[in-house]
Amino acid sequence: MFVKKTKQLILITMKKIILILIVTIVCSCSTLFRPNSKNHDMYSPELSNNEIANWNTLTGRWYGRTLLKNGLKREWIVDRMIDGQYSIAFYTINKDGKIRKQTEGGEWGVSGNVYFTILKYFSMDGLRDSTDLSDPYNRDTYKILKLNDKIFEYKHIRTGEKFKLQKVEPNFKLE
């Protein structure tokens, strides 16, 4: 009886040791491809100082305006957060001065000289709705034409439409 109990204890102990080893190996392997807390792939090149500067420059509040083909005027304010989220408020002003507001939001990013957005939600007339993330229409890419701490000029790659924004203070509002 004593021998049987001893064998059972040894078997249970061995199973625990094997389980601990497996967990240790799995955890170790999962960190082999993440050499630091920033989740960088050790095979991907580091970001250049210019790429980091572009990301930091794009964060904050930006203002743009344009005249539309039908005689309407459009102004907008974009807020880009450091975590890659953005929100944008469009104000369309008709010939009578009536203003219609539309807001959108989602994720933004920059890679090399490409700026991109992923539209996740929009609201118009006080009604908010989520977008279909499987619809490629909700993803836009732009070529960066000019970027500094005052001006951001870019061109929509698909449509060729150009935009020009100026950096404004965080408390800037349209009057």
DOTI-286842 format. One line per field, with one value per residue (C-alpha): x, y, z. Coordinates in steps of 0.02 Angstrom, whole numbers, plus 50000, padded with zeros to 5 digits. Layout:
% residues N
east = c(X_...);
north = c(Y_...);
up = c(Z_...);
//
This chain:
% residues 175
east = c(50000_50140_50229_50069_50039_50220_50206_50045_50128_50279_50164_50064_50225_50296_50135_50147_50329_50290_50145_50256_50389_50262_50191_50367_50416_50257_50276_50460_50424_50288_50414_50550_50469_50434_50603_50531_50369_50331_50287_50414_50450_50637_50637_50554_50662_50652_50553_50660_50668_50571_50430_50417_50420_50279_50172_50200_50173_50005_49936_49835_49702_49701_49583_49536_49416_49365_49232_49128_49074_48893_48938_48936_49077_49149_49257_49320_49419_49519_49582_49714_49764_49934_49853_49797_49615_49540_49380_49330_49188_49129_49029_48944_48877_48747_48721_48593_48719_48632_48758_48748_48867_48930_49057_49163_49293_49404_49588_49727_49907_50057_50185_50323_50238_50066_49931_49780_49614_49492_49316_49229_49080_48989_48846_48732_48585_48620_48609_48767_48802_48946_49020_49042_49227_49226_49182_49342_49255_49283_49472_49563_49744_49830_50000_50081_50131_50190_50198_50270_50212_50100_50039_49980_49946_49895_49813_49685_49768_49607_49519_49665_49575_49695_49675_49767_49755_49835_49881_49777_49774_49685_49546_49515_49330_49235_49134);
north = c(50000_50120_50086_50115_50284_50334_50294_50396_50546_50533_50523_50676_50772_50726_50785_50952_50973_50933_51057_51191_51157_51167_51332_51402_51351_51421_51586_51597_51563_51695_51827_51773_51879_52026_52085_52232_52299_52398_52237_52265_52122_52092_52072_52239_52393_52524_52682_52825_52988_53068_52940_52968_53157_53143_53045_53173_53320_53251_53234_53380_53493_53543_53657_53655_53742_53730_53786_53644_53633_53676_53842_53775_53810_53673_53692_53554_53522_53362_53301_53165_53079_53003_52831_52831_52883_53032_53132_53258_53384_53447_53607_53634_53810_53841_54004_54062_54036_53881_53761_53571_53475_53299_53208_53056_52959_52808_52768_52858_52819_52865_52754_52836_52970_52889_52952_52839_52835_52699_52769_52680_52793_52948_53056_53175_53272_53202_53019_52915_52752_52630_52593_52425_52387_52258_52394_52458_52625_52666_52659_52803_52829_52993_53046_53173_53324_53439_53418_53530_53600_53729_53653_53481_53457_53289_53208_53067_52926_52858_53022_53143_53271_53384_53450_53583_53600_53716_53671_53765_53777_53636_53756_53822_53825_53882_54041);
up = c(50000_50046_49881_49783_49869_49840_49654_49642_49726_49612_49460_49516_49551_49381_49295_49387_49338_49156_49158_49233_49099_48959_49023_49043_48866_48789_48881_48833_48650_48641_48695_48573_48437_48553_48614_48711_48780_48621_48528_48390_48274_48280_48090_48051_48035_48171_48135_48073_48171_48027_48041_48229_48201_48072_48195_48332_48214_48154_48330_48395_48320_48136_48038_47854_47737_47556_47432_47361_47179_47217_47299_47475_47597_47707_47861_47974_48130_48151_48319_48308_48470_48503_48521_48339_48366_48275_48269_48139_48136_47966_47953_47785_47760_47624_47530_47660_47802_47870_47948_47943_48057_48028_48137_48102_48197_48193_48179_48088_48049_47946_47860_47760_47655_47668_47788_47813_47905_47953_47977_48122_48160_48099_48155_48065_48132_48306_48253_48276_48186_48167_47997_47916_47947_47807_47680_47598_47564_47748_47729_47647_47599_47559_47496_47610_47505_47645_47833_47965_48132_48044_47879_47824_47638_47570_47418_47417_47321_47243_47198_47180_47290_47385_47561_47659_47848_47972_48150_48279_48468_48563_48615_48436_48389_48237_48263);
//
